[in-house]
Amino acid sequence: MVDGVVQTDKQFKFLTGELVQSEKHEGVTAAVNCDSDGIAGNSLYSAVPWCKTGTIAVFGATTFGRYEANQPLIQGHRGNVTDLAFSPFEERLLATTGDDGMAKLWVIEDPKGIVTQTDEADIELQGHTKNCKGLAWHTSVENCLATFALDQTVQIWDINEGKWDSPILSTTLDASANYVRWSPNGKLLGCMLKNKTMNYMDPRVDAASVLKANAH
């Protein structure tokens, strides 16, 4: 160990996974029309965009079975669902984004997930003017959420503040982002842009970037 970093010359090849339980969800008809992971999950729930445009299925993570065509859904967006993620602090809270420019938050109450058709979100974040492409929950600050869109902005929200038509910070980028993620300690927000650059910013200081570099 040098300066707190573990160093090793070991190489691991041909690693394989092992199925730890045979139960599975069947009849899942996901429709991934985005650059995101296309699925979200935690110890309570799994969520995927469903085959019907703008819909999301949420089911209990350990509630295994077959899902039929009439599966109850969140019908929350006008256009494709582009990203979804559960809060790392509140496992019942699901955030979604869509091509309608909206970011929405849903509180899942039932242990089985969405059991009745749902079209009214608990919170709607209305800051972007074009397709909202994705989101990232803050890694260490509860209720803090970053969203990004084709309007070339990254917006940061405090969902407890109650001002859901205006973010606490909006930053205009050189190009629209494909992906954003918080650093592990939550101090920086990294963005991968469509102009093939990486952009890192410190939202606590100002909207200016602290680092720009060419991407892969």
Secondary structure, 3 states (H helix, E strand, C coil): CECCECCCCCCCCCCCCCCCCCCCCECCCECCCCCCCCCEECCCEEEEEECCCCEEEEEECCCCCECCCCCCCEECCCCCEEEEEECCCCCCEEEEEECCCCEEEEECCCCCECCCCECCCCEEECCCCCCEEEEEECCCCCCEEEEEECCCEEEEEECCCCCCCCCCEEEECCCCEEEEEECCCCCCEEEEECCCEEEEECCCCCCCEEEEEECC
